[in-house]
Every structure is written in structure tokens, then in C-alpha cells.
Amino acid sequence: NGKVRSVCWSADDTMLVSCGMDGAAYEWSLKDFKRVGESVLKSCNYTSAVCTPDGKTTFAVGTDKKIKEISESNIVKEHDASAQLLTQVVLSHSGRMLFTGAENGAVQSWKFPLSHEFQEYQCHSRAVTRMCMTYDDSHLFTVSDDGCLLMIDVRDKEIRASKRDKELLAFSEEILVTKSDLDEKTAQMSDLTNKVEEMRTHHGYQMRLKDKDLKDKITGLTDKFTAELEGEKMRYETLAAEKNDMEMEYEDRIKNMDERHAAATQQMEAQYQHKIMAEVERYQQLMEEKELLNERWDEQNSLLVESHERLVQELTDEYEYKLQEEQLALQRIKDEKEELMRELEETRKQVEDDADHEIEELKDKYEVKLAAEREQSLRLKGENGIMRKKFHAQLKEIEDAKDDNKHLAAKQKELYANISMLEKEINGLKKEIRERDETIGDKEKRIYDLKKKNQELEKFKFVLDYKIKELKKQIEPRELEIADMKQQIKEMDHELERYHKTNSNLELTISDNQLKLEGQQHEILKQRAQISQVENTLKRYCNDLHAVIQYITEPKQLKEAVKALYQKHVLEPPAGAQVDQDIQKEYNRQRDYLEKTVDSLKRKLSKDMDLHKTDSMRIMQENVA
């Protein structure tokens, strides 16, 4: 249905192979002019096909980048050509060598019989359009879209190649010419020799002139670059001196600020230390009063212990009754545990017996089926040619039986999983019973401890009852004193909180000043990095210039080296004096910014010092009042 791209005859001219753009490869018999074989692959457009000398096997290539081996209208093998689009294929007359041409102009020699091994030779610059072998398989002719015809010498690695070379006649190297032609050619050679000498002399003179001009240009460029380099060095030294002056100035300022800040901090610490000592003395007096109150309270507490002993006796009776109830509940839980253990043991045995019985039945059943299937398969092997359809049906039944076996095996795994789950539940119940036993032991120990404590509390019961009566008489005036002390403590806490807030504000101010100082130091480090970068650039430029001067006697290499030096170091065209003005503006802007920042920090620091001084005076006046 498509355009025919290739036609190939068999060795005895009884078969014809054709392929086309519709993805079809046909075999034709020339005896009765009928088609005897076909292979259609819609996803591939064949471009070339060739058949073996006996006409039984066909090799075809197309747009799918593979070699297809076609036999009896079926694609037997496919060989990948390493992602290259193959356009032509040719087979030697002996049927032992195969060559293919690719779209990129390469020719591949495939190992025969075909495997994935091949050798590639780049012959053309465009796609190979035709290939042909000579009758004696000694040469391969290829043509391409690049307009070239190539003749490739083909040598077989086997012994027959050496025999073929011995049978070929040697070519003669003599050439017959007349004496007049020889004299004429000799005269032409002498004339051409004289012209070559004249041209060589003229060319040497021109080269010497060019060398002289290039040396003059190189001298001028060297002087120019030397002057510019000296100017850049002077400028760099000026910038370095200014930078050092600024660093020293800012370091002095920072040092003065640190000294003032340290003096203010020491003064504030001394003031607050004095206040804290006063508060500590006051706190010690209050603690002494508190100790006196505690001694009086201990005397009253001994009277309360006696009254508490009666309450403890009542609690002891109540807990003994609860202990008896807990023991009865523990006995019931133990009985239930034994009953559950018996039930679980019986259930586990039944499940194991049922699973073993079911597995044995299934095993016997499917062994019988498997024996029947084996007998049937042996019988079907004898009748394979006649009863093919029945054989496929029996294969399907065997597959179903295998699926059933797999299903039963899965069911068996599920039963084992259920058994393991039940065993885990049994272990969990055992663990729970052990935990309950431990809980009961802990409770018994706690009850024993409570009994012991009750005995001790009974001793203080009578004393506490008497002391409670006396303390009730004295509690009202003591409560008033305690309330007054609590009020005083609250006032002191408020005053301490106010001091803490003042200290936190001062710490925030100090941290802000430190952050600003760190920012200024970061800016200074950045400027130092820029200066070191400029120094490194100048060093690299000097090294590159020294390397260029090595070619001072070779004009061409000197020119290339100067161009490379320009391209390496001049990333943007120079703008003359405008660059210097921009750098000066940036420098002035940075300097103004730093001066303004330092002035603002000074004003803020003086304002903070005034506020701190005002707060300190106010606090001192409050303390004096």
C-alpha cells in the first residue's frame, strides 16, 4: 500500500523480496508469480531488505532502529543498533557477512550469525542511500546524500580470505610516457622550483617587516600598561591609608563607648547591691520572727495530734473492711482466670485438630487430582498434533487447579495466623494475670504500711486534741499578724519586680548597642575583603602580563596572548574617569552613613544614660522616703 523502498533477488533467481513504507516485507515466487510470504509491522517503515542465498531468511531495517530477522513470515529476532536509524542493509554473496548503513553516515559490520556485537566505521557525513557488494565479496561500495562514493576493502578474518588474496593478480606499477612529455614535465618542474624560491624570498621579507611592526606595537602597549599599573598602585595605596585611618578612628570610638558603658554598669551594680543587702537584712529579721512563730505552732500541733489519733482509728477500721472486700474480689478473679485458661486450652486443641484434619483431606484430594492430570498429560503428548485444542483446555484446568492449591495454601496460612493470634491473646491474658497479682501484692504492702502509720498516729491523737483546743484560742491574733506580714511581702515582691524590669530594659539597650557595633564591624570586614580581592586581581594581572611578555619574539602567539589577557581581565568596556567618580561617590556615601550611625548611637546612649540616671534618683528618693 506504500512506496516500495527495496527489492532483492535470491541467488538462483527464483525468489524476490520487497519492502515498503507501509511496514510490509513480501516474498514472491517467480515460478507461478504468487506471494509466498509476508511480514507486516505497521509501527515500522522499512527502508531496505536483503535475503540469504537460499531465500529462507530475510533481514530488513527501518525506522524503529533495529535489524529484523524474518523467517517463514515471522519475525524471529530483533537486534538493536544502539539507538541509530538504519537506512540500508547488504549481505555478502557467501552469506557470511552483513553490513548496514546508518542515517549519520556510519557503516556497521555485524558479527554473523547475528548477535548484538558489531564494529562501526564513520564513512560519510550524511545518510547512506545505497550499498553493494562485489561478486567476490572483496569490496563494498557505498553512496550517501553527501555526494560521495566510497569503495571499502572487505577482508574476512577466516582462512579463505588469505586464499582469495593469493589468487588475485598483482597490479603493475610501471607507467609508459613519451620522451617529449617527459622533457616538458621536467621544464615545468624547473620553472615551478624557481617560482617557489622567489616566493619564499618575498615571503621572508614580508615576515621580517611584520615582525618589526609588531615589536613596535608591543613596546607601546607595554609602556601603556606599565603606566596604568603604576597609577592603580598609587590609587590602591591611597585607599589603603584612608581605610587604616578610618579603622583606627572607629576603634578609638568603640573603645571609649565600651569604657563609658562599663563605668555606668559598675555604678548601677553598686547601687543595686546596696539595696539588695538592705533587703537581705530585713529578710533575716522576718525569718527570725517566723522561727518564733513556728516554735509556738509546734507546741499547738502536739495537741492536735491527740485529736487526730481518734480519726486514724476510724480510718483503720474502714480500710480493714475494704481490704476484706478486695481479698474476696481477688479470689473471684483467680477462679475466672482458671476457667478462662481451661477454655483457651480446649479451643486451641480443637483448632489445631480441625486444621490438621482439613490439611490432610486437601492434600489427599489434590494428590489424586495431580496423578490424574499427569496421566492425562502423558496421553495428550501422544495425540499432540491432532488434539491441540483439548490440550490447551486441559492446561487451563491444570492452571485452575494450581490456583485452587494456592488458595488453599493461603487459607492454611490464615489458619496458622489465627492460631498465632490466639496464642498471643493467651500470653496477653497471662501477662494481665501476673500484673493483677503484682497489683494485689502492692495493695497488701500498702495496707501494711497504713496500719503501721495508724499505730504511730494513735500515739499523737490525744496530744493533738488538747493542742487544738488551745490553738483555737490563740489563732485569731496570729492570723492578723500573718496577714500583715503577707501584705509586706507582696509590697517587697512588687518592688523587686520593678527593679527586674528596669534591669531587663537596660540589658535590651546594651544588646541593641552591641548589635549595631557588630554591624559596623561586619561592614569593615566587608571592605577589607573587597581590598584583598583587588590585591588578588592585581597579582593575577601581573602574573598573566609576565606570561604574555614571554612571547615578545613571536608575534602571532603574542597577539593571541594579548587578546586572551584582554578577554580575561576586561569583562566590561572601560568607562574612563566615570568609574573613579562612582567609586568616590560610593565611598563618600558609606562614610556619611557610618558617621550618621555613630552620631545617632551617641545621642541614643546619652538619652539612655539620662533616663537611667533619672530612674536611679527616683528609686533612691523612694527608698529614703
Secondary structure, DSSP 8 states (H G I E B T S, - for coil): ---EEEEEE-TTSSEEEEEETTSEEEEEETTTTEEEEEEE-TT--EEEEEE-TTSSEEEEEETTSEEEEEETTEEEEEEE-TT--EEEEEE-TTSS-EEEEETTSEEEEE-TTT-S-EEEEE--SS-EEEEEE-TTS-EEEEEETTS-EEEEE---SSHHHHHHHHHS----------HHHHHHHHHHHHHHHHHHHHHHHHHHHHHHHHHHHHHHHHHHHHHHHHHHHHHHHHHHHHHHHHHHHHHHHHHHHHHHHHHHHHHHHHHHHHHHHHHHHHHHHHHHHHHHHHHHHHHHHHHHHHHHHHHHHHHHHHHHHHHHHHHHHHHHHHHHHHHHHHHHHHHHHHHHHHHHHHHHHHHHHHHHHHHHHHHHHHHHHHHHHHTTTT-HHHHHHHHHHHHHHHHHHHHHHHHHHHHHHHHHHHHHHHHHHHHHHHHHHHHHHHHHHHHHHHHHHHHHHHHHHHHHHHHHHHHHHHHHHHHHHHHHHHHHHHHHHHHHHHHHHHHHHHHHHHHHHHHHHHHHHHHHHHHHHHHHHHHHHHHHHHHHHHHHHTTTT-HHHHHHHHHHHHHHH-SS---THHHHHHHHHHHHHHHHHHHHHHHHHHHHHHHHHHHHHHHHHHHHHHHH-
